[in-house]
Amino acid sequence: EVRLHTQDKGKRLQLMTIGRRLHTQDKVKHQLSVGMVCRLTSGLEHLLLR
């Protein structure tokens, strides 16, 4: 029983780290997309103002 418990703990830790990794990846992707949108809008404004 103890062995199973520790295995379960390990699996849970793995899942948590994977979840965190995915979360940070999503954050980075979001920041990148926001940066792209900002760049696009500023570029459009630049064209419109000319």
C-alpha positions in Angstrom: 0.0 0.0 0.0 2.8 2.4 0.9 4.5 1.7 -2.4 1.4 2.4 -4.3 0.9 5.6 -2.4 4.4 6.9 -3.3 3.9 5.9 -6.9 0.6 7.9 -6.9 2.4 10.8 -5.4 5.1 10.7 -8.1 2.5 10.5 -10.9 0.6 13.5 -9.4 3.9 15.5 -9.2 4.6 14.6 -12.9 1.1 15.8 -13.9 1.5 19.0 -11.9 4.9 19.8 -13.6 3.4 19.0 -17.0 0.4 21.2 -16.3 2.7 24.0 -15.1 4.8 23.6 -18.2 1.8 23.8 -20.5 0.5 26.8 -18.6 3.8 28.7 -19.0 3.9 27.8 -22.7 0.3 29.2 -23.1 1.4 32.3 -21.3 4.4 32.8 -23.6 2.2 32.1 -26.7 -0.3 34.6 -25.4 2.4 37.3 -24.9 3.8 36.6 -28.3 0.4 36.9 -30.0 -0.3 40.1 -28.1 3.0 41.5 -29.2 2.2 40.6 -32.8 -1.2 42.3 -32.6 0.5 45.4 -31.1 3.0 45.4 -33.9 0.3 45.0 -36.5 -1.9 47.8 -35.1 1.1 50.1 -34.8 2.1 49.3 -38.3 -1.5 50.0 -39.6 -1.6 53.3 -37.6 1.7 54.3 -39.2 0.3 53.6 -42.6 -3.0 55.4 -41.9 -1.2 58.5 -40.4 1.0 58.9 -43.5 
